Amino acid sequence: MGGTSPAALAALAAISLLAGLAKGLTGFGGALVMAPLFSFFVPPQQAALLIVLVHAATSLQGVRGWHAQVRWSRVLPFVLLALLSAQLVTHWAAGSDAARMRRIIGACVLLATLPHLSGWRWQHGGRWSSTVLAGLASGAMTAFGGLGGPAAVCYFSGIAQGAVLRANLLGCFALLFCGVTMLLAAAHQLQAPHLVLSALLVPAFAAGVRAGERLSPRLPPRLFDRLVCALLLASGLLALLV
């Protein structure tokens, strides 16, 4: 990490800006953009750390606008299960082959984008079994590649829509990424270079989120939805095929 070149740093910052724009437009998707593209410039395991740190650092962005709408009785059990799963998976992910991990992450991005394209919704009614399944999946994917979002989106879209759905997701991600950061710190997996590089990427990501939030009300829903899906599909295919 300490040897990251200026060109690689500029590329990581540009990816962070695009990822923030995706999150600002839709309320999710930042990690889906970052995970496959970051791994071209740093090892996938380190890319996952950067994704977690950047999201944790920006998790309270705009909190005054959404915290009162969060259904914490739904969010907290989900996050606790996700953190348990993340703790179990972290050790396994650390020893995986970098090229194989990049391709797996690319495949996961594509699979996560397809339901969004089709408009499918998981109508589960908040059953406990559904909470366990989605929470464990979200935590595992967060540890594996910083990709806890798709499982959370599938789960929370089955019990809420509109502003409440967005608030639930933002509250969930804030707790999840901050919690995983603490788990990584406790396991001594965070080093000074990780913190420095993530700090350099935070401004670009935060600027993208801010721009996306401002742009979102001005664009027809179909247009920005197609733009974000196109970006996600491109990043997934690139990681899978290159």
N, C-alpha and C positions, 0 to 999 in steps of 0.2 A: 504493500500500500504506500509505503514511504517513497517508492520509486515511481509513482504515477507521473507520467510525462505531462507537460502543459497541454499537448494535443489531446491526450486521453481525458484530462481533467475538463477541457472545454467540451468534449463530446459527452461526458457524464453530466455536465451542467445543462447542455442542450436537451438531453434525454429527460433530465429532471424537470425542465421547463415544460416540455410536452406532456409529461406525466401529470404535473400539477394542473395543466390546462384540462386534461381529461377528467381529473377528479373534480375540478371546479365546475365543469359543465354537467357532470352526471352524478356527482356525489361519491363515486368510486372509480376504480380503473387505474389509479396511479401506479400501483404495484404491478399490474398486468402489463403496463408499458415498460416499466423499469426492469423487471426480472429478466426477460430474454435479451434485452439490449445491453444492460449493464455487464452481462457475462461475457461480452466481446472485449471488454476493457479490463476487467478484474475477474478472478476466479469466481464461479457461481456461489460458493460458500460465503465469500466476502461480499458479493453483490447482495445476498440475502441480508447480511448484517447492515449494509448501507441502507437498504430499503426500510428495514425496521427502525433504524436510528433516525432517518429523515422523516418518516411518518410519525414517530414518537415526538420529535421536536416540533412538529407542526400540527399535532393532534388537537390542540385547543384553539386553532385558528377559527375565528368566528363563533366561539362557544356561546357568547351571549345571545346569539340568534337561534340556537337550537337546543340548549341544555334542558329548558323547561318542557320540551315536547318528548323527551326520551322516555320510553316505557322501561324503566330500570328493572322492573320485576321480570321482564323478558330478557333484557340485555345481560344482567349479572350472571344468571346460571349459564348462559351461552359462553360468556367470556371465561368463567372459571373452568369449564370443561375444555375450552380451547387452550388455556394456559397449561393444564395438566397434559394434554396431548402434545403441545409444543415441547414441554420438558422431556417427554419420553422420546421424541423423534430427533431432537437436536443432536444427540451423540451419534446416531446413525448417519445423519446427513453429512456430518463433518468428514467422514471417510470416503465419500462417494467420488467417482471419477468425474472430472470437470466437464469434459465434452459430453458425456452421457447425461449429466445433470442439465446441461444447457438444452439438450434436445428434449428431455422430459419436461422441463419448464416450458419450452415452446409448445409442446403438445398440450400441456395443461392450460396455457393461455388460449389456444384454439378451442379446446373443449369448453372453457369457461365463457367464451364469447358466443358460441353457437346458441345457447338458450336465450341470451340477450337478443340475438338477431331474430329468433323465432317468436319472441314475445311470450315464451312459456313461463308459467308461474306454478310454484310448488304449493298446492293448497293442502296444508297439513294441519291447520287449526291450532297450532301451538302445542301439539302433543309432546309429552316428555320424551318419548322415543325419538321423535324428530329433532328435539333440542339436543339430545345426546349425540345423534348421528352427525348433525351439522356442526356442532361445537367441536367435536373431535376432529372432523375433517378440516375445519378452519384452522385449528391449532397446528395440525400436522403440516398443512401447506404453508403456514406462516414460518415454521421452522425450516421447511424444506427449501423455500424460495421467496419468502416474504409475501406469499400469495394467499393470505387468509380471507381476502375479500369475497371471492365468488361464492363460497359456502355461506357466508354471512348474508350476501345479497339474496341468494335463493331462499334462505330460511326466513329472513325478516320480511321479504316481499310476500310471503304467505300469510302474514298476520297484520300487515299494515300497508298503506299506500300513501303517496303524496308527501307532505311535509313530515308526517310522523315516521314514515319509512326512512326518509333521509336523516332525520334526527336519531333514530335508532342505530342506523349504520355509523354515523359520526361518533355517537357515544360508544358504540361497540369497538370501533377502530381505535379510539383514544385509549380505552382501557387495555385493549389487546396489545397494541404496539408498545405502550408504556410498560405493561406487565412483562412482555417478552424481553424488552430491554433490561429489566431488572433481573430476569432469569439468566440472561447472557452474562450480565455483570457478575452475578453470584457464582457462575461457573467459570469465571476468569477468561471468557472468550472475547471480551472487548479490550482492545489495546489502543494506545494513544493515536496511532495512525488512522484507525477506524473513526475515532471521534473527530479528528482534524478534518478528514476528507468529507465526512457527513456534514460537518459544520459549513464547509465550503459549498456544499450542494443545497443546503437548506434555503438560502435566499432565492435561488432559481426555482425551486419547487414551490415555495410560498408565493412567488410572483406569478407563477403559472396558475395556481389555485385562485388567486385574487382576480386574475384576468378572466379565467373561466367563469367565476361567479358573476362578474360584471357583464360578460358576453352572453351568458345563458339566457337571460330574459329577452334579449334582442334577436335571438335566432329562432326560426321555426323548430319545434321539437324534433321533427323528422330529420332536418338537416344536420343538427349537431349530433344526433344519435347516429346517423350514418357516418359522419366524420370520425367519431370516436371508435365505432366498430371497425372502420377501415384501418385506423391506426393500430388497433389491437390485433387485427388479423395479419397486418403486415409485419408487426413485430414478432408474432408467434411463428409465422412462416419463415422469417429470416433466421430465427434461432433454431428452428427444426431442420432446415435444409442446408444451411451454410456450415 
